[in-house]
Amino acid sequence: MRKDKLRVEMKKEASIIFGVCRNLNKKMPEKVYTKNISKGGLCIVSDTELPKGAVLGAEIAINSGSMQTLKAYCEAVWSRKDEESDKYLAGLQFIGLKPSEERNLEEFLKNYILN
């Protein structure tokens, strides 16, 4: 469970730039959709199951100030099938965001909530 209580519901397409799985038989999703985002991570929706522990690079369009796209390393901390939609949900935790990326993400979250 994410520590950050401030989450923004955000349904946008995101790209998985690369992925590393412990189980190489698993296919990594290339296109996913964000469900929500916070300072600590995001929830994604995919047609492909993302195994817990997978490390990946993601590109998320957030269009905030000077930052159009957030590029981040993430780790899947949970994953489950959504029976209603027949899709997979996964919780991704950001790994090592640069201070400038953290500031831009905070700015985006604050602006999104105020508008």
C-alpha positions in Angstrom: 0.0 0.0 0.0 1.3 3.4 -0.9 2.3 5.7 1.9 1.1 8.9 0.2 -2.5 9.7 0.8 -2.6 12.4 -1.9 -3.5 10.5 -5.1 -4.7 11.9 -8.4 -7.1 9.8 -10.5 -5.5 10.0 -13.9 -6.5 7.9 -16.9 -3.7 8.4 -19.4 -1.7 6.1 -21.7 1.8 5.4 -20.5 4.7 3.6 -22.1 6.9 0.9 -20.6 10.3 1.8 -22.0 11.9 -1.4 -20.7 11.3 -4.1 -18.1 13.3 -6.6 -16.1 11.6 -9.6 -14.6 13.0 -12.3 -12.4 10.9 -14.8 -14.4 12.0 -14.2 -18.0 9.0 -16.2 -19.3 6.7 -13.3 -18.4 5.9 -10.8 -21.1 6.2 -7.2 -20.1 3.4 -4.9 -21.1 4.4 -2.1 -23.6 1.3 0.1 -23.3 -0.5 0.6 -20.0 -3.0 3.1 -18.6 -2.5 5.0 -15.4 -5.3 4.7 -12.9 -3.9 7.0 -10.3 -0.6 8.7 -9.3 1.0 10.0 -6.1 4.4 11.2 -5.0 5.4 7.6 -4.2 4.1 5.8 -7.2 1.2 4.9 -9.5 -1.4 2.3 -10.2 -1.5 1.0 -13.8 -4.0 -1.0 -15.8 -2.8 -3.5 -18.4 -3.8 -6.4 -20.6 -0.7 -8.3 -19.4 0.0 -9.3 -15.8 3.0 -7.5 -14.3 4.7 -9.7 -11.8 5.5 -8.4 -8.3 9.2 -7.4 -8.1 9.5 -6.5 -11.8 11.6 -3.4 -12.3 10.8 -1.2 -15.3 11.3 2.2 -16.8 8.0 4.0 -17.5 7.2 7.2 -19.4 4.0 9.0 -18.2 2.7 12.1 -19.9 1.6 14.5 -17.2 1.8 17.9 -19.0 2.8 20.0 -16.0 4.8 23.2 -16.2 8.1 22.5 -17.8 7.7 18.8 -17.6 5.6 17.1 -20.3 6.6 13.6 -19.5 7.8 11.9 -16.3 10.4 9.2 -17.0 10.9 7.0 -14.0 12.2 3.7 -12.8 9.6 1.7 -10.9 9.1 -1.5 -9.1 5.9 -3.5 -9.1 5.0 -3.9 -5.4 1.6 -5.6 -6.0 -0.3 -7.0 -8.9 -3.8 -8.6 -9.3 -6.5 -9.3 -11.8 -9.5 -7.0 -11.9 -12.4 -9.5 -12.4 -14.8 -6.8 -13.5 -12.7 -5.5 -16.4 -10.7 -8.7 -17.1 -7.5 -6.5 -16.9 -4.6 -6.5 -14.6 -3.8 -3.8 -12.0 -0.4 -3.2 -10.6 1.0 -0.9 -8.0 4.3 0.7 -9.0 6.7 2.4 -6.6 9.0 5.1 -7.9 12.7 4.3 -7.5 15.2 7.1 -7.2 13.4 10.1 -8.7 15.7 13.0 -9.2 14.9 16.1 -7.0 13.8 18.0 -10.1 11.4 15.2 -11.1 10.0 15.1 -7.5 9.4 18.8 -7.6 7.7 18.6 -11.0 5.5 15.7 -9.8 4.5 17.6 -6.7 3.7 20.6 -8.8 1.5 18.5 -11.1 -0.3 16.9 -8.1 -1.0 20.3 -6.5 -2.1 21.9 -9.7 -4.4 19.0 -10.6 -6.1 19.1 -7.3 -6.6 22.9 -7.4 -8.2 22.8 -10.8 
